[in-house]
Structures are given as C-alpha cells and as structure tokens.
Amino acid sequence: MCATNSFLKSLGVEIYASGHRRWPDEAKALAVSMTLEAGATVNAVAERFGILPNQLSAWRREAKQGKLVLPAAEVEEPVFAPLVVCEVAEEEARPKVTSQAAPIRIIRGAVVIELAHDMPVARVAEIVHALEAHPC
C-alpha cells in the first residue's frame, strides 16, 4: 500500500489520514488514457491506481462527455486533417447573420463533437490529438 501511496502522491493525489483521496483532473485523465491503450483493461488500471473499477468507469464517462481533458498523445510525425474542397451554391456562399456564432464541429466517423465557437485553439488541438491517438 505504501508503494501505491507514493505513486499516487507523485501524481498530485492528496491522501488524507481518513483514507479519503482528492484526485486532480490530471491524475484522472492519466488513468483514463491508460485504459485506452491496446491490451489495457479497466480492472488492471484501477488496481494499479488503487481504486474501484466503477470509479474509473465514471471518469471515462466524464472524458466522453468532455468534462475531463485527456492528455494529448505524443506523435513522432505531424498529423494533418484532410482538406475537402467542393462547389458551394451562391446563397450558401454568403455568411448567414445570426445572433450566435456557429459551434466548431469535429466529425470523425460516427462521432460528432460540437464545441463553443470561442473555444481556445489549444483545447481544440488537444481534442483532435486525442481523437487521432485512439482510432475509431
């Protein structure tokens, strides 16, 4: 148990005398990202972090809902999105004036992610990297 506590403290987890723990989002995201690696299981990762598998599954749900940011995967080569060029009808070419800006939409297979129009560019890049690291 001492080795587990040392490991958790190195991740920034606060461990109280009562046994309760306060998990920073970075530690949660690390645990979730480990479950997405090839051959990894929720049970094995939960055991490594000293938590119940259902807690780790709850963190995975948070990540799917966009409430938990996963670390960007390290890639050796730059990753580029394909550019699709098509003809646009005249009336579609004119920007529509609306009271609210359109959301940023990322589409990957059956997955559609809509982000606020004012989402920071760095956050959008993190999401794209996370999608590229874990193919559908």
Salt bridges, closest charged atoms under 4 A:
ASP25 OD1 - LYS28 NZ 3.96
GLU114 OE2 - ARG105 NH2 2.73
GLU126 OE1 - ARG123 NH1 3.83
